[in-house]
Amino acid sequence: MARIIGIDYGSKLAGTTVLAIFDSDTKHTLLEQSSKKQDADAFVLSTLREHPADLVGIDAPLSLPGIYRDLEGNNDFHYRAADRQAKAMSPMFLGGLTARAMKLASEIEATTIEVYPKLSAERYLLQELGYKGDQEAIAHCLMALIQRTELPVAELSIENWHQFDALLALEITWRYHNNLADQYGDAKEGMLYF
């Protein structure tokens, strides 16, 4: 395994999509963020060509409720089992983001999983430190992440919460690779890792 990537996936042109890239050979983590008015999906694919990955975790729904695929026992038109367990938004409510993420995952030449950084933030009690609050809280949350995980991110300068969520996505993806991630969902319908 050479490279693991966590993606905080945002609106197509908002400049809020961030890739956190961990290279196991160099033990170095790099952040790449899209620019405003730049196509986020093209940015992700271009960045992945520059930094080919073995495993990618995306913070966005990568499947629809099972009823749309005629999965037996699935009759919920809005939520997957994973969404209900995680208390996450419906992939149907997220609509265009879900469709874009599913298409993107189909184009990525690496194992791709769905991750949920919010649950990782809860695991590490980051809400108590101001997670997703003001800018000053980013440093406190980063310090806690450094202290509570084994991922080498101490050298990073985090400028916004999108970059921080990409780190959380990376941390979940790294734990998945090491068989340490928790999960919600049904394998046939779609799994969500945290």
Contacts in CASP RR format, 6 or more apart in sequence:
PFRMAT RR
TARGET T0000
AUTHOR 0000-0000-0000
METHOD contacts of the structure
MODEL  1
MARIIGIDYGSKLAGTTVLAIFDSDTKHTLLEQSSKKQDADAFVLSTLRE
HPADLVGIDAPLSLPGIYRDLEGNNDFHYRAADRQAKAMSPMFLGGLTAR
AMKLASEIEATTIEVYPKLSAERYLLQELGYKGDQEAIAHCLMALIQRTE
LPVAELSIENWHQFDALLALEITWRYHNNLADQYGDAKEGMLYF
1 24 0 8 1.000
1 54 0 8 1.000
1 55 0 8 1.000
1 177 0 8 1.000
2 23 0 8 1.000
2 24 0 8 1.000
2 25 0 8 1.000
2 54 0 8 1.000
3 21 0 8 1.000
3 22 0 8 1.000
3 23 0 8 1.000
3 24 0 8 1.000
3 51 0 8 1.000
3 52 0 8 1.000
3 53 0 8 1.000
3 54 0 8 1.000
3 55 0 8 1.000
4 21 0 8 1.000
4 22 0 8 1.000
4 24 0 8 1.000
4 53 0 8 1.000
4 54 0 8 1.000
4 55 0 8 1.000
4 56 0 8 1.000
4 170 0 8 1.000
4 173 0 8 1.000
4 174 0 8 1.000
4 177 0 8 1.000
5 19 0 8 1.000
5 20 0 8 1.000
5 21 0 8 1.000
5 22 0 8 1.000
5 48 0 8 1.000
5 51 0 8 1.000
5 53 0 8 1.000
5 55 0 8 1.000
5 56 0 8 1.000
5 57 0 8 1.000
5 110 0 8 1.000
5 170 0 8 1.000
5 173 0 8 1.000
6 19 0 8 1.000
6 20 0 8 1.000
6 21 0 8 1.000
6 56 0 8 1.000
6 57 0 8 1.000
6 58 0 8 1.000
6 59 0 8 1.000
6 115 0 8 1.000
6 166 0 8 1.000
6 169 0 8 1.000
6 170 0 8 1.000
6 172 0 8 1.000
6 173 0 8 1.000
7 17 0 8 1.000
7 18 0 8 1.000
7 19 0 8 1.000
7 20 0 8 1.000
7 44 0 8 1.000
7 56 0 8 1.000
7 57 0 8 1.000
7 58 0 8 1.000
7 59 0 8 1.000
7 166 0 8 1.000
7 169 0 8 1.000
8 16 0 8 1.000
8 17 0 8 1.000
8 18 0 8 1.000
8 20 0 8 1.000
8 59 0 8 1.000
8 117 0 8 1.000
8 162 0 8 1.000
8 163 0 8 1.000
8 165 0 8 1.000
8 166 0 8 1.000
8 168 0 8 1.000
8 169 0 8 1.000
9 17 0 8 1.000
9 40 0 8 1.000
9 44 0 8 1.000
9 58 0 8 1.000
9 59 0 8 1.000
9 60 0 8 1.000
9 97 0 8 1.000
9 100 0 8 1.000
9 101 0 8 1.000
9 104 0 8 1.000
10 16 0 8 1.000
10 17 0 8 1.000
10 40 0 8 1.000
10 60 0 8 1.000
10 97 0 8 1.000
10 162 0 8 1.000
11 40 0 8 1.000
11 97 0 8 1.000
12 39 0 8 1.000
12 40 0 8 1.000
12 41 0 8 1.000
12 100 0 8 1.000
13 36 0 8 1.000
13 37 0 8 1.000
13 38 0 8 1.000
13 39 0 8 1.000
13 40 0 8 1.000
14 36 0 8 1.000
14 40 0 8 1.000
15 33 0 8 1.000
15 34 0 8 1.000
15 35 0 8 1.000
15 36 0 8 1.000
15 37 0 8 1.000
15 38 0 8 1.000
15 40 0 8 1.000
16 33 0 8 1.000
16 34 0 8 1.000
16 40 0 8 1.000
16 162 0 8 1.000
17 33 0 8 1.000
17 34 0 8 1.000
17 40 0 8 1.000
17 43 0 8 1.000
17 44 0 8 1.000
17 162 0 8 1.000
18 31 0 8 1.000
18 32 0 8 1.000
18 33 0 8 1.000
18 34 0 8 1.000
18 162 0 8 1.000
18 163 0 8 1.000
18 165 0 8 1.000
18 166 0 8 1.000
19 31 0 8 1.000
19 32 0 8 1.000
19 33 0 8 1.000
19 44 0 8 1.000
19 47 0 8 1.000
19 48 0 8 1.000
19 51 0 8 1.000
19 166 0 8 1.000
20 29 0 8 1.000
20 30 0 8 1.000
20 31 0 8 1.000
20 163 0 8 1.000
20 166 0 8 1.000
20 167 0 8 1.000
20 169 0 8 1.000
20 170 0 8 1.000
21 29 0 8 1.000
21 30 0 8 1.000
21 31 0 8 1.000
21 32 0 8 1.000
21 47 0 8 1.000
21 51 0 8 1.000
21 53 0 8 1.000
21 170 0 8 1.000
22 28 0 8 1.000
22 29 0 8 1.000
22 151 0 8 1.000
22 152 0 8 1.000
22 170 0 8 1.000
22 174 0 8 1.000
23 29 0 8 1.000
23 30 0 8 1.000
23 51 0 8 1.000
27 152 0 8 1.000
28 152 0 8 1.000
28 155 0 8 1.000
29 151 0 8 1.000
29 152 0 8 1.000
29 153 0 8 1.000
29 155 0 8 1.000
29 156 0 8 1.000
29 167 0 8 1.000
29 170 0 8 1.000
30 51 0 8 1.000
31 156 0 8 1.000
31 158 0 8 1.000
31 163 0 8 1.000
31 166 0 8 1.000
31 167 0 8 1.000
32 43 0 8 1.000
32 47 0 8 1.000
32 51 0 8 1.000
33 162 0 8 1.000
33 163 0 8 1.000
34 40 0 8 1.000
34 43 0 8 1.000
34 44 0 8 1.000
35 43 0 8 1.000
41 100 0 8 1.000
41 103 0 8 1.000
41 104 0 8 1.000
44 104 0 8 1.000
44 108 0 8 1.000
45 104 0 8 1.000
45 107 0 8 1.000
45 108 0 8 1.000
48 56 0 8 1.000
48 108 0 8 1.000
48 109 0 8 1.000
48 110 0 8 1.000
52 109 0 8 1.000
52 110 0 8 1.000
53 108 0 8 1.000
53 110 0 8 1.000
54 110 0 8 1.000
54 111 0 8 1.000
55 110 0 8 1.000
55 111 0 8 1.000
55 112 0 8 1.000
55 113 0 8 1.000
55 173 0 8 1.000
55 176 0 8 1.000
55 177 0 8 1.000
56 108 0 8 1.000
56 110 0 8 1.000
56 111 0 8 1.000
56 112 0 8 1.000
56 113 0 8 1.000
56 173 0 8 1.000
57 112 0 8 1.000
57 113 0 8 1.000
57 114 0 8 1.000
57 115 0 8 1.000
57 169 0 8 1.000
57 170 0 8 1.000
57 172 0 8 1.000
57 173 0 8 1.000
57 176 0 8 1.000
57 193 0 8 1.000
58 101 0 8 1.000
58 104 0 8 1.000
58 105 0 8 1.000
58 112 0 8 1.000
58 113 0 8 1.000
58 114 0 8 1.000
58 115 0 8 1.000
58 169 0 8 1.000
59 114 0 8 1.000
59 115 0 8 1.000
59 116 0 8 1.000
59 117 0 8 1.000
59 165 0 8 1.000
59 166 0 8 1.000
59 169 0 8 1.000
60 94 0 8 1.000
60 97 0 8 1.000
60 98 0 8 1.000
60 100 0 8 1.000
60 101 0 8 1.000
60 114 0 8 1.000
61 80 0 8 1.000
61 83 0 8 1.000
61 91 0 8 1.000
61 94 0 8 1.000
61 97 0 8 1.000
61 98 0 8 1.000
61 101 0 8 1.000
61 102 0 8 1.000
61 114 0 8 1.000
62 101 0 8 1.000
62 102 0 8 1.000
62 105 0 8 1.000
62 112 0 8 1.000
62 113 0 8 1.000
62 114 0 8 1.000
62 190 0 8 1.000
63 80 0 8 1.000
63 91 0 8 1.000
63 102 0 8 1.000
63 114 0 8 1.000
63 189 0 8 1.000
63 190 0 8 1.000
64 80 0 8 1.000
64 91 0 8 1.000
64 92 0 8 1.000
64 98 0 8 1.000
64 102 0 8 1.000
65 74 0 8 1.000
65 76 0 8 1.000
65 77 0 8 1.000
65 78 0 8 1.000
65 79 0 8 1.000
65 80 0 8 1.000
65 91 0 8 1.000
65 92 0 8 1.000
65 189 0 8 1.000
66 74 0 8 1.000
66 76 0 8 1.000
66 80 0 8 1.000
66 188 0 8 1.000
66 189 0 8 1.000
67 74 0 8 1.000
67 75 0 8 1.000
67 76 0 8 1.000
67 77 0 8 1.000
69 189 0 8 1.000
71 188 0 8 1.000
71 189 0 8 1.000
74 189 0 8 1.000
76 84 0 8 1.000
77 92 0 8 1.000
78 90 0 8 1.000
78 92 0 8 1.000
78 93 0 8 1.000
79 90 0 8 1.000
79 91 0 8 1.000
80 91 0 8 1.000
80 185 0 8 1.000
80 186 0 8 1.000
80 189 0 8 1.000
80 190 0 8 1.000
81 184 0 8 1.000
81 185 0 8 1.000
81 186 0 8 1.000
81 189 0 8 1.000
81 190 0 8 1.000
82 88 0 8 1.000
82 114 0 8 1.000
82 184 0 8 1.000
82 185 0 8 1.000
82 186 0 8 1.000
82 189 0 8 1.000
82 190 0 8 1.000
82 191 0 8 1.000
82 192 0 8 1.000
83 89 0 8 1.000
83 90 0 8 1.000
83 91 0 8 1.000
83 192 0 8 1.000
85 184 0 8 1.000
85 185 0 8 1.000
85 192 0 8 1.000
86 116 0 8 1.000
86 119 0 8 1.000
86 184 0 8 1.000
86 192 0 8 1.000
86 194 0 8 1.000
88 116 0 8 1.000
88 118 0 8 1.000
88 192 0 8 1.000
91 98 0 8 1.000
92 98 0 8 1.000
105 112 0 8 1.000
113 173 0 8 1.000
113 176 0 8 1.000
113 191 0 8 1.000
113 193 0 8 1.000
114 190 0 8 1.000
114 191 0 8 1.000
114 192 0 8 1.000
114 193 0 8 1.000
115 168 0 8 1.000
115 169 0 8 1.000
115 172 0 8 1.000
115 173 0 8 1.000
115 176 0 8 1.000
115 192 0 8 1.000
115 193 0 8 1.000
115 194 0 8 1.000
116 172 0 8 1.000
116 192 0 8 1.000
116 193 0 8 1.000
116 194 0 8 1.000
117 165 0 8 1.000
117 168 0 8 1.000
117 169 0 8 1.000
117 172 0 8 1.000
117 194 0 8 1.000
119 182 0 8 1.000
119 194 0 8 1.000
120 168 0 8 1.000
120 171 0 8 1.000
120 172 0 8 1.000
120 194 0 8 1.000
121 127 0 8 1.000
121 131 0 8 1.000
121 132 0 8 1.000
121 141 0 8 1.000
121 168 0 8 1.000
123 194 0 8 1.000
124 144 0 8 1.000
124 145 0 8 1.000
124 148 0 8 1.000
124 149 0 8 1.000
125 144 0 8 1.000
126 141 0 8 1.000
126 144 0 8 1.000
126 145 0 8 1.000
129 137 0 8 1.000
129 140 0 8 1.000
129 141 0 8 1.000
129 144 0 8 1.000
130 137 0 8 1.000
130 140 0 8 1.000
130 141 0 8 1.000
131 137 0 8 1.000
131 141 0 8 1.000
132 161 0 8 1.000
133 161 0 8 1.000
135 160 0 8 1.000
138 158 0 8 1.000
138 159 0 8 1.000
138 160 0 8 1.000
138 161 0 8 1.000
138 164 0 8 1.000
139 158 0 8 1.000
141 164 0 8 1.000
142 153 0 8 1.000
142 156 0 8 1.000
142 158 0 8 1.000
142 164 0 8 1.000
142 167 0 8 1.000
145 151 0 8 1.000
145 153 0 8 1.000
145 167 0 8 1.000
145 168 0 8 1.000
145 171 0 8 1.000
146 153 0 8 1.000
146 154 0 8 1.000
149 171 0 8 1.000
151 167 0 8 1.000
151 170 0 8 1.000
151 171 0 8 1.000
151 174 0 8 1.000
153 167 0 8 1.000
156 167 0 8 1.000
158 164 0 8 1.000
158 167 0 8 1.000
172 181 0 8 1.000
172 193 0 8 1.000
172 194 0 8 1.000
173 193 0 8 1.000
175 181 0 8 1.000
175 193 0 8 1.000
176 193 0 8 1.000
181 193 0 8 1.000
181 194 0 8 1.000
182 193 0 8 1.000
182 194 0 8 1.000
183 191 0 8 1.000
183 192 0 8 1.000
183 193 0 8 1.000
183 194 0 8 1.000
184 191 0 8 1.000
184 192 0 8 1.000
184 194 0 8 1.000
185 191 0 8 1.000
185 192 0 8 1.000
END
